[in-house]
Amino acid sequence: MTETAGDDSSAPDLEASTRRYYETGDVDAFYDAVWGGEDIHIGLYAHEREAIADASRRTVRHVADQVVDLLGPDAAVLDLGSGYGGSSRALAERFGCRVMALDLSEEHNKRHREANARRGLDGLIEVVSGSLNRLPYEAHRFDVVWSLEVLCHVADREGALREAVRVLKPGGALVFSDIMAAEDASARDLRPALSRLGVQSLATPSYYRDRLAVLGLKADFEDRTEDLATHYARLHEEVRRRSGELRDVISPAYVDGLLDNLPLWADITRRGLLRWGIFHARRAGAV
């Protein structure tokens, strides 16, 4: 089992670092202007020129389809690292389920609550500030625990998985996607790209498979790394094409940094050093 490419053990308070990253005005403006402001995760692309926002929405629909048997008006869902709330709103609108949405960033949570109120969904979605390693919920609370590209920001990934399983009902599902390192990728190869996110290491697919098995979950992994390569190529293309316009809403220095950094992500993905995909894990039902 390979846990990470690199070591987060010396990273100073990764939660605080993640919060600072996502609450930076330039970062927020980038996600809003380029990603569409609803979802901030990797897209599933119908073709290589598809709009980023459309591909990101497809990811939400596809992940929900994996657990459609557990979703409905009586279902309780926990959205870990809910960001702007795109997943929470999509689930509440499509299935009428109740969603607990947890995120570190109070700025994200404020924006999330405002969007829920505008869409008339604040009665179905409760937005909470909190950590994946200290979930404020009792055991066996949720039918589905959901997370899209959040665990890569967590130093204690094993602890976060343990917490997610603790609050999952018997027979419930843990579904998540994550950006991961290839099994043989070195920290040196990945560091230039990861520096923008303040992340020093990534888990690998085998790490998640092994940890989920230890926690008693039967897991399937859908490898969609080709979409990761498309996604970063699309981001770079959009930033380059719209760089003049973006400099009016994002600092020029940040735009320049994106133009330097995004090609590194596309390059290391094409070189087979990164993986991205979706884990679907079920907890055994009551005996």
C-alpha positions in Angstrom: 0.0 0.0 0.0 1.3 3.4 -0.9 -0.2 6.2 1.2 1.3 9.4 -0.4 3.8 10.8 -2.7 5.5 13.0 -0.2 4.8 13.7 3.5 2.4 16.1 5.0 3.5 15.4 8.6 5.6 18.6 8.8 3.0 20.8 7.1 1.8 23.6 9.4 -1.9 23.3 10.1 -3.1 22.1 6.7 -6.7 23.0 7.6 -5.8 26.6 8.2 -3.7 26.6 5.0 -6.6 25.2 3.0 -9.0 27.7 4.5 -6.7 30.6 3.6 -6.3 29.3 0.0 -10.0 29.0 -0.7 -10.9 32.3 1.0 -8.4 34.3 -1.0 -10.2 36.8 -3.3 -8.2 35.8 -6.4 -8.9 32.1 -5.9 -12.6 32.8 -5.3 -12.8 35.0 -8.5 -11.0 32.3 -10.5 -13.4 29.6 -9.5 -16.3 32.0 -10.1 -15.2 33.3 -13.5 -13.6 30.2 -15.0 -15.3 27.2 -13.2 -18.8 28.7 -13.2 -19.2 29.5 -9.5 -21.5 26.5 -8.8 -19.1 23.5 -8.7 -15.4 23.5 -8.1 -14.4 20.0 -9.0 -13.1 18.0 -11.9 -15.5 17.5 -14.8 -16.5 14.5 -16.8 -16.2 15.6 -20.4 -18.4 14.6 -23.4 -15.7 16.1 -25.7 -12.5 18.0 -25.2 -14.0 21.4 -26.0 -17.0 21.1 -23.6 -17.7 24.0 -21.2 -16.0 23.4 -17.8 -19.3 24.1 -15.9 -21.2 21.6 -18.0 -18.6 18.9 -17.4 -18.6 19.6 -13.7 -22.4 19.3 -13.5 -22.1 15.9 -15.3 -19.7 14.7 -12.6 -22.4 15.5 -9.9 -25.1 13.6 -11.9 -22.8 10.7 -12.6 -21.8 10.3 -8.9 -25.4 10.5 -7.8 -26.4 7.8 -10.2 -24.0 5.4 -8.4 -26.2 5.7 -5.2 -29.6 6.5 -6.7 -31.1 3.5 -4.8 -30.3 5.3 -1.5 -31.6 8.7 -2.4 -35.1 10.1 -2.0 -37.2 12.4 0.2 -36.4 10.3 3.3 -32.6 10.1 2.7 -30.0 12.0 4.7 -26.8 13.0 2.9 -23.6 14.4 4.2 -21.7 16.6 1.7 -18.1 16.8 3.0 -16.2 19.9 1.7 -19.3 21.3 0.1 -17.7 24.4 -1.3 -20.2 26.7 -3.0 -22.9 24.1 -2.6 -23.4 22.8 -6.2 -23.6 19.2 -5.2 -25.9 19.8 -2.2 -28.3 21.8 -4.3 -28.3 19.3 -7.1 -29.0 16.4 -4.8 -31.8 18.3 -2.9 -33.4 19.4 -6.2 -33.2 16.0 -7.9 -34.1 13.8 -5.0 -35.8 15.9 -2.3 -33.3 14.6 0.2 -32.0 16.4 3.3 -28.4 17.4 3.0 -25.9 18.4 5.7 -23.2 20.4 4.0 -19.9 20.8 5.8 -17.0 23.0 4.8 -14.0 24.6 6.5 -14.5 28.0 4.8 -17.1 30.3 6.3 -16.8 32.5 3.2 -17.9 29.5 1.1 -20.6 28.7 3.6 -22.0 32.2 3.5 -22.2 32.1 -0.3 -23.7 28.6 -0.1 -26.5 29.7 2.3 -27.3 32.7 0.1 -27.6 30.5 -3.0 -29.8 28.0 -1.2 -32.2 30.8 -0.1 -32.4 32.1 -3.6 -33.3 28.7 -5.0 -35.8 27.9 -2.2 -33.6 25.0 -0.9 -32.7 26.3 2.6 -35.3 24.1 4.1 -33.5 21.0 2.7 -29.9 22.0 3.2 -28.1 22.8 6.4 -24.7 24.4 6.0 -22.2 23.9 8.8 -18.6 25.0 9.3 -16.4 22.1 10.4 -13.6 19.7 9.8 -13.6 16.3 8.1 -11.6 14.9 11.0 -14.1 16.0 13.7 -17.6 15.5 12.3 -20.3 16.9 14.6 -22.7 14.0 14.0 -23.7 10.8 15.8 -22.9 7.4 14.5 -25.0 5.8 11.7 -26.7 9.1 10.8 -26.4 9.3 7.0 -27.5 7.1 4.1 -24.9 8.7 1.8 -21.6 10.4 2.6 -20.4 12.4 -0.4 -17.2 14.3 -1.2 -15.6 15.6 -4.4 -11.9 16.5 -4.5 -11.6 17.3 -0.8 -9.5 14.6 0.7 -6.4 15.8 -1.2 -6.5 18.8 1.2 -6.7 16.7 4.3 -3.5 15.8 6.2 -5.1 12.9 8.2 -6.9 11.2 5.4 -7.2 7.9 7.3 -8.9 9.8 10.2 -11.3 11.5 7.7 -12.3 8.2 6.2 -12.8 6.7 9.6 -15.1 9.6 10.5 -17.0 9.3 7.3 -17.6 5.6 7.9 -18.6 6.2 11.5 -21.5 8.4 10.6 -22.7 6.1 7.7 -25.7 3.9 8.3 -25.5 0.1 7.8 -26.0 -0.4 4.1 -25.1 3.2 3.3 -22.6 4.4 0.7 -19.5 6.5 0.8 -18.9 8.1 -2.6 -16.0 10.4 -3.3 -13.6 11.5 -6.0 -10.1 12.7 -5.5 -6.9 13.9 -7.3 -4.3 11.2 -6.5 -0.7 10.4 -7.3 0.1 7.5 -9.5 1.6 4.6 -7.5 5.1 5.2 -8.6 5.0 9.1 -8.8 7.7 10.9 -6.8 7.2 13.9 -4.6 9.8 15.8 -6.7 7.8 15.2 -9.9 4.6 16.4 -8.3 5.8 19.3 -6.2 5.8 22.1 -8.8 2.2 21.5 -9.7 1.0 21.0 -6.1 2.6 24.2 -4.8 -0.3 26.4 -6.0 -2.8 24.5 -3.8 -0.5 24.4 -0.7 -0.6 20.6 -0.8 2.6 18.7 -0.2 1.4 15.2 -0.9 -1.4 13.1 -2.5 -2.9 9.7 -1.7 -2.8 6.9 -4.3 -5.7 4.7 -5.5 -4.2 1.7 -3.6 -4.1 3.7 -0.4 -7.9 4.4 -0.6 -8.7 0.9 -1.6 -6.8 -0.6 1.3 -8.1 1.9 3.9 -11.7 1.3 2.8 -11.2 -2.4 3.1 -9.8 -2.1 6.6 -12.8 0.0 7.5 -15.1 -2.8 6.3 -16.4 -1.2 3.1 -16.6 -3.0 -0.3 -15.3 -0.4 -2.8 -15.3 0.0 -6.5 -13.0 2.5 -8.2 -13.8 4.1 -11.5 -10.6 5.5 -13.0 -11.3 8.7 -15.1 -7.8 10.1 -15.3 -8.4 11.0 -19.0 -11.0 13.6 -17.8 -8.4 15.1 -15.4 -6.1 15.7 -18.3 -8.9 17.2 -20.3 -10.0 19.4 -17.4 -6.6 21.0 -16.8 -6.1 21.5 -20.6 -9.5 23.3 -20.7 -8.6 25.4 -17.6 -5.4 26.5 -19.2 -7.1 27.2 -22.5 -9.8 29.3 -20.9 -7.3 31.3 -18.8 -5.1 32.0 -21.7 -7.9 32.9 -24.1 -9.6 35.2 -21.5 -6.5 36.5 -19.7 -7.2 40.1 -20.6 -10.8 39.9 -19.3 -9.7 38.0 -16.2 -7.2 40.6 -15.2 -10.1 42.9 -14.5 -11.5 40.6 -11.8 -8.4 38.7 -10.7 -5.0 40.3 -9.9 -2.6 40.2 -12.9 0.0 38.4 -10.7 -2.5 35.6 -10.0 -3.4 35.2 -13.7 0.3 35.0 -14.5 0.7 32.3 -11.9 -2.2 30.3 -13.4 -0.7 30.6 -16.8 2.6 29.2 -15.4 1.0 26.5 -13.2 -1.9 25.0 -15.1 0.3 23.6 -17.9 2.3 21.8 -15.2 -0.9 20.0 -14.1 -1.7 19.1 -17.7 1.9 17.9 -18.2 2.1 15.6 -15.2 -1.3 14.1 -16.0 -0.2 13.4 -19.5 3.0 11.8 -18.2 0.9 9.4 -16.1 1.9 10.9 -12.7 -1.6 11.7 -11.5 -4.8 9.8 -11.2 -8.4 10.9 -10.8 -11.5 8.9 -10.3 -14.5 8.0 -8.3 -14.8 5.6 -5.3 -18.1 4.0 -4.5 -18.0 2.1 -1.2 -20.8 0.4 0.6 -21.1 -0.4 4.3 -22.5 -3.8 5.1 -26.1 -3.8 6.0 -27.5 -4.8 9.4 -27.3 -8.5 10.2 
